[in-house]
Amino acid sequence: MILPRLSAIALAILCALPVPAQTPETARTTETALPELPGVGRLATRQEDSRPSCSGTLIGPRQVLTAAHCTGDGGPARWLNFFIGWTGDGAAERIKVRSALRGRRALRQSERSADVAILNLTHPPRTAEPLPVARGLAAGGIARVIAYPWNEDYERRDQTCPVIEIRGAEVLLDCPAQGGMSGGPVLVNRGGGWAVAGVVIARVGTDRTLAIRLDRVDLDGLPEIP
């Protein structure tokens, strides 16, 4: 994959490059008391594939939000499957992708806010409900990130992350990321419920995550953000 050129810091696209092992100083604690959100799943070609893979979120009856670079350079991305309820032994449900809507058709473009895509599934899942979309990301606040990093069992990672900085469409989060987490949701707590306010697109250094705010994304198929 071809990465957009960065003016300030060098990013590693999570679905393309290996990530150095995290040290105790950079690792964050995974929150185990947070409610399960089964609408967050893993994207891959086949269940047994080790990589490339990404993460995604059900935001409509058949619509999955992810990063555009997870879907290839063009075409309907029918080679992808969305795995719901993934564990080390497999997934509760697998649904094929029918088509893809991307914020851009080539990763060579410099506008990183376009690194967002919506995948249309062949049918609605039986085991998960869509998550709403929302605004609400703010510097100094706390966000929640859920994703499936590359590891032996693709164990789901669910963590809370301080929001360090927001610059235009970009959100810098103070938590580590690694391969496979691209496309995962950045969530905010809205009145006791969780809503998707951004999508993970890359890592920054060894212990920070770059995401894109959904309220700055221009993409057909994205639900209206209240």
Summary of the structure (lengths in Angstrom):
residues: 226
radius of gyration: 15.6
end to end distance: 33.8
largest distance: 44.0
contacts: 784
relative contact order: 0.23
helix: 4%
strand: 38%
